[in-house]
Amino acid sequence: MFVWDIDPVAFSVGPVTLRWYGLLFSGGFVLGYFIMQAMFKRARYNTEDLDRMLFYVFLGTIIGARLGHCLIYDPSYYLAHPLDILKIWQGGLASHGGTVGVILAFTLFIRRSKGRYRFFEIADMIVVPIALVCTFIRIGNFMNSEILGIPTDSPFGVVFARLGEDFARYPAQLMEAFAYYMTFILLLSLYIMWKKRSEGMLLAILLFCIFTARLLIEPLKIEQAEYSTHMALNVGQLLSLPFIAGSIVLMVYLFRRDRKMRAQGISPDQLRSEAADSSASDSDSSKSWYPVGAPCRSAPARLVSLHCMRNRRCPPYAAGAAIHAQQALPSMRSRRRPPVCPPVQLVSIKRLNLLCGRPSGPEN
């Protein structure tokens, strides 16, 4: 065991005090921004949108984590003192609430991107830096001597001397930080090397790994909530179960969807390649895309259904295909969109020519 007696304040300049937790929290987001920038360049996406994405995700993290802490772990106090919810400088952020906040903020960003990005594709990018940010946050908790483990006689125990304690506890913060860092390494490796993965699979893996780690490590931590569940599982474990179940459901959904796509002759590699081509050519739509009512009236249904499922952009391809999309997607027609414009991705000339059985030359 070893004694931990580090000052949580990194340094002070006049009235300004910077704590290790804040530096690690913000540093994780900055490092995550550069990771996302590299991924966007690799995918040939517009990196200028990253500033807006970071703003959305940062706000979603703070608001969701703060509301999660106040309404889940100590609801009686904060419902009686609602203004104290705004006192974020007093501490109190919950990762479960932060996860929900990030998902909602990210969904809002995708919806306001006017079809430039697909949810699962960008989610598979952003989960990589998210795992790293989670690692930094848990190290920040350790620097603050908070989120403590239960007492232990293990040689790996830590004495938090700054709290006036003379006994060892499990370093639960470092255990979670290690689990999250291993998740980061796994996700980064899969993102680089797993070329034929299903879009959304890395998101499912992140949720499964992060919250399975929480489920296993939570018994080694003191109860974070101001109340007891009087059950075998504490509050943190109970909150982790829906995320684990959701990740498994998402994996099954992705597996079944991709199996159906492959049966139609469409692979995830083709979809990613088309997305990159469409993003790179988006600035010159008059030369890169078919107009509505193009001569190919028999565009296969698989082309329509594929893009209708995965994108939200008006397709300037064959009128016959657009009519098919309206008939196949009645729920999407109710979303205040033009009835002749289902929410699907633009289809490249090369792809449409291929499916229509025509040469890949420009359309006259």
C-alpha positions in Angstrom: 0.0 0.0 0.0 1.1 3.6 -0.4 0.0 7.0 1.0 -1.7 9.5 -1.3 -1.3 13.1 -0.1 -1.3 15.2 -3.3 -2.8 18.6 -3.3 -5.8 18.6 -5.7 -5.0 22.2 -6.6 -2.5 22.2 -9.5 -1.6 25.9 -9.1 -3.0 29.3 -8.3 -2.5 32.6 -10.0 -4.0 35.4 -7.9 -7.7 34.7 -7.4 -7.6 32.0 -10.1 -7.2 28.4 -8.9 -6.8 25.5 -11.2 -7.4 22.0 -10.0 -6.0 18.8 -11.4 -9.5 17.5 -12.0 -10.4 20.5 -14.2 -7.1 20.3 -16.1 -7.5 16.6 -16.8 -11.2 17.0 -17.7 -10.5 19.8 -20.2 -7.3 18.2 -21.4 -9.1 15.1 -22.3 -11.5 17.0 -24.5 -8.7 18.9 -26.2 -6.8 15.6 -26.9 -10.0 14.0 -28.0 -10.5 16.9 -30.4 -7.2 16.3 -32.1 -8.0 12.6 -32.4 -11.3 13.4 -34.0 -9.6 15.8 -36.3 -7.3 13.0 -37.5 -10.2 10.7 -38.0 -12.2 13.3 -40.0 -9.2 14.0 -42.3 -8.8 10.2 -42.8 -12.5 10.0 -43.8 -12.2 13.1 -45.9 -14.8 15.0 -43.9 -14.9 18.7 -43.2 -12.9 19.4 -40.0 -14.6 22.7 -39.6 -17.6 20.9 -38.2 -15.6 19.6 -35.3 -15.7 22.8 -33.3 -19.5 22.6 -33.4 -19.5 19.0 -32.5 -17.1 19.6 -29.5 -19.4 22.3 -28.3 -22.5 20.0 -28.4 -20.7 17.1 -26.8 -19.1 19.2 -24.0 -22.4 20.8 -23.1 -24.2 17.4 -23.2 -21.5 16.0 -20.9 -21.7 18.7 -18.3 -25.5 19.1 -18.3 -26.2 15.4 -18.3 -23.6 14.5 -15.7 -24.7 17.3 -13.4 -28.4 16.5 -13.7 -27.6 12.8 -13.3 -25.7 13.4 -10.1 -28.4 15.6 -8.6 -31.5 13.7 -9.6 -30.1 10.1 -9.1 -27.6 10.2 -6.2 -29.2 12.9 -4.0 -32.6 13.8 -5.3 -34.2 14.7 -1.9 -31.7 17.5 -1.3 -31.6 19.0 -4.8 -35.3 18.9 -5.3 -35.6 20.9 -2.1 -32.8 23.2 -3.2 -33.0 23.3 -7.0 -30.7 26.4 -7.4 -27.9 24.3 -6.0 -28.0 22.2 -9.2 -26.3 25.2 -10.9 -23.4 25.1 -8.4 -21.3 22.8 -10.4 -18.1 24.1 -8.9 -19.1 22.3 -5.7 -18.6 19.0 -7.5 -20.9 16.2 -8.4 -21.0 14.7 -11.9 -22.5 11.3 -12.7 -21.1 9.3 -15.6 -24.5 7.6 -16.3 -26.1 11.0 -16.8 -23.2 12.2 -18.8 -23.6 9.3 -21.2 -27.2 10.2 -21.8 -26.3 13.8 -22.2 -23.6 13.0 -24.8 -26.0 10.7 -26.8 -28.7 13.4 -26.9 -26.3 16.2 -27.8 -24.6 14.1 -30.5 -28.0 13.2 -31.9 -28.9 16.9 -32.1 -25.6 17.6 -33.9 -26.3 14.9 -36.5 -29.8 16.1 -37.1 -28.6 19.7 -37.6 -25.9 18.6 -40.0 -28.4 18.4 -42.8 -27.5 14.9 -43.9 -23.7 15.4 -44.1 -23.0 12.7 -41.5 -24.5 9.4 -40.5 -25.1 8.8 -36.8 -23.4 5.4 -36.5 -20.5 6.3 -38.6 -19.5 9.4 -36.6 -20.4 7.6 -33.4 -17.8 5.0 -34.2 -15.3 7.8 -34.4 -16.3 9.8 -31.3 -16.3 6.7 -29.0 -12.5 6.4 -29.3 -11.7 9.8 -27.7 -14.7 9.4 -25.3 -13.0 6.4 -23.7 -9.8 8.4 -23.3 -11.8 11.3 -21.7 -13.3 8.9 -19.2 -9.8 7.7 -18.3 -8.7 11.3 -17.6 -11.8 12.0 -15.5 -11.2 9.0 -13.3 -7.6 10.1 -12.8 -8.9 13.5 -11.9 -11.2 11.8 -9.3 -8.1 10.2 -7.8 -6.3 13.5 -7.7 -9.3 14.9 -5.8 -9.3 11.9 -3.4 -13.0 11.3 -4.2 -15.1 8.3 -5.4 -13.3 6.2 -2.8 -13.0 2.5 -2.5 -14.0 0.4 0.5 -11.3 -0.4 3.1 -8.9 -3.2 2.3 -5.9 -5.0 3.7 -4.6 -5.6 0.2 -1.0 -4.6 -0.7 -2.5 -2.5 -3.5 -4.5 -0.4 -1.1 -4.1 3.4 -0.9 -4.2 5.6 2.2 -5.8 8.9 1.4 -3.9 11.0 4.0 -5.5 14.3 2.8 -8.8 13.0 4.2 -7.2 12.4 7.6 -7.4 8.6 7.1 -4.8 6.1 8.4 -6.2 3.0 6.7 -6.0 1.7 3.1 -8.8 1.6 0.5 -9.2 0.0 -2.8 -8.0 2.5 -5.5 -11.3 2.2 -7.3 -10.6 5.4 -9.4 -7.4 3.9 -10.8 -9.1 0.6 -11.4 -11.8 2.3 -13.5 -9.2 4.5 -15.2 -7.3 1.4 -16.3 -10.4 -0.3 -17.6 -11.4 2.8 -19.6 -7.8 3.1 -21.0 -7.9 -0.5 -22.1 -11.2 0.2 -23.8 -9.6 3.2 -25.5 -6.8 1.0 -26.8 -9.3 -1.7 -28.0 -11.5 0.8 -29.8 -8.6 2.6 -31.4 -7.2 -0.7 -32.7 -10.5 -1.8 -34.0 -11.2 1.5 -35.7 -7.8 1.3 -37.5 -7.7 -2.4 -38.3 -11.3 -3.7 -38.5 -12.1 -2.5 -42.0 -15.2 -4.7 -42.4 -16.9 -3.8 -39.1 -20.6 -2.8 -39.0 -21.2 0.9 -38.5 -22.3 1.3 -34.9 -20.4 -1.7 -33.6 -17.7 0.4 -31.9 -20.5 2.4 -30.1 -21.9 -0.9 -28.8 -18.5 -2.1 -27.7 -17.8 1.1 -25.8 -21.1 0.9 -23.9 -20.6 -2.8 -23.1 -17.0 -2.4 -21.9 -17.4 0.8 -19.9 -20.5 -0.2 -18.0 -19.4 -3.8 -17.5 -16.4 -2.4 -15.8 -18.6 -0.2 -13.7 -20.8 -3.2 -12.8 -17.7 -5.2 -11.7 -15.8 -2.4 -9.9 -18.8 -0.7 -8.2 -18.9 -3.2 -5.2 -15.3 -2.1 -4.3 -16.5 1.5 -4.0 -18.4 3.1 -1.1 -22.0 3.8 -1.9 -22.2 7.1 -3.9 -26.0 7.6 -3.4 -27.4 9.2 -0.3 -29.8 6.2 0.0 -29.6 2.5 -0.2 -31.3 0.2 -2.7 -31.6 -2.6 0.0 -30.6 -5.0 -2.8 -27.6 -7.1 -3.9 -26.8 -4.4 -6.5 -26.2 -0.8 -5.6 -27.4 2.3 -7.5 -24.4 2.5 -9.8 -24.7 -1.2 -10.7 -28.5 -0.9 -11.4 -27.9 2.1 -13.6 -25.2 0.2 -15.6 -27.5 -2.7 -16.5 -29.7 -0.8 -19.0 -26.6 0.4 -20.9 -25.1 -3.1 -21.0 -28.5 -4.5 -22.2 -28.7 -1.7 -24.8 -25.3 -2.5 -26.1 -26.1 -6.2 -26.6 -29.4 -5.3 -28.3 -27.5 -2.9 -30.6 -24.9 -5.6 -31.5 -27.7 -8.0 -32.4 -29.5 -5.4 -34.5 -26.3 -4.5 -36.4 -25.5 -8.1 -37.0 -29.0 -8.8 -38.4 -29.0 -5.6 -40.5 -25.7 -6.3 -42.0 -26.5 -9.9 -42.8 -29.5 -8.6 -44.7 -27.4 -6.0 -46.5 -24.8 -8.6 -47.5 -27.6 -10.8 -48.8 -28.4 -7.9 -51.1 -24.8 -7.6 -52.2 -24.0 -4.5 -50.1 -21.0 -4.5 -47.7 -20.1 -2.0 -45.0 -16.9 -1.2 -46.9 -19.0 -0.1 -49.9 -21.1 2.2 -47.7 -18.1 3.9 -46.1 -16.5 4.4 -49.5 -19.6 6.0 -50.9 -19.9 8.2 -47.9 -16.4 9.4 -48.3 -16.9 10.0 -52.1 -20.1 11.9 -51.4 -18.5 14.1 -48.8 -15.5 14.9 -51.0 -17.8 15.7 -54.0 -20.5 17.5 -52.1 -19.3 21.0 -53.2 -20.0 20.2 -56.9 -23.4 18.6 -56.9 -24.2 19.6 -60.5 -21.5 17.3 -61.8 -21.5 14.6 -59.1 -25.1 13.7 -58.6 -28.1 12.5 -60.7 -31.0 14.9 -61.0 -34.5 13.9 -60.0 -36.1 12.0 -62.8 -32.9 10.6 -64.2 -33.3 8.1 -67.0 -32.7 5.1 -64.8 -36.3 4.4 -63.7 -35.6 0.9 -62.4 -33.1 1.7 -59.6 -33.0 -1.4 -57.4 -35.0 -1.3 -54.2 -31.9 -2.2 -52.2 -30.4 1.1 -53.2 -33.3 3.1 -51.8 -33.8 1.0 -48.6 -30.1 1.1 -47.8 -29.8 4.9 -48.0 -33.3 5.5 -46.4 -32.2 3.5 -43.4 -28.9 5.2 -42.9 -29.1 8.8 -44.0 -31.3 11.9 -43.9 -30.7 13.6 -47.2 -32.8 14.3 -50.3 -31.7 12.0 -53.1 -31.5 13.4 -56.6 -31.8 10.0 -58.2 -34.4 8.2 -60.3 -38.0 9.3 -59.8 -39.1 5.7 -59.7 -36.8 5.0 -56.8 -38.1 8.0 -54.9 -41.7 6.8 -55.4 -40.6 3.4 -54.0 -39.0 5.1 -51.0 -42.3 6.9 -50.2 -44.2 3.7 -50.3 -41.7 1.8 -48.2 -41.2 4.5 -45.5 -44.5 5.8 -44.4 -43.2 6.8 -41.0 -40.5 9.1 -42.6 -43.1 10.9 -44.7 -44.6 12.3 -41.5 -41.4 14.2 -40.5 -42.4 17.5 -42.2 -40.3 16.8 -45.3 -41.3 17.2 -48.9 -43.3 14.1 -49.9 -41.1 13.5 -52.9 -37.9 13.8 -51.0 -37.3 10.9 -48.5 -34.5 11.5 -46.0 -31.7 9.6 -47.7 -28.1 10.2 -48.9 -27.1 11.6 -52.3 -26.2 8.7 -54.6 -23.0 9.0 -56.6 -22.9 8.7 -60.4 -20.5 5.8 -60.1 -22.7 3.9 -57.7 -26.0 4.5 -59.5 -24.5 3.6 -62.9 -23.2 0.4 -61.4 -26.6 -0.6 -60.0 -28.5 0.6 -63.1 -26.1 -1.4 -65.4 -24.9 1.6 -67.3 -21.4 2.8 -68.1 -19.9 5.1 -65.4 -19.5 8.1 -67.6 -21.0 11.5 -66.8 -24.8 12.0 -67.3 -25.7 14.2 -70.3 
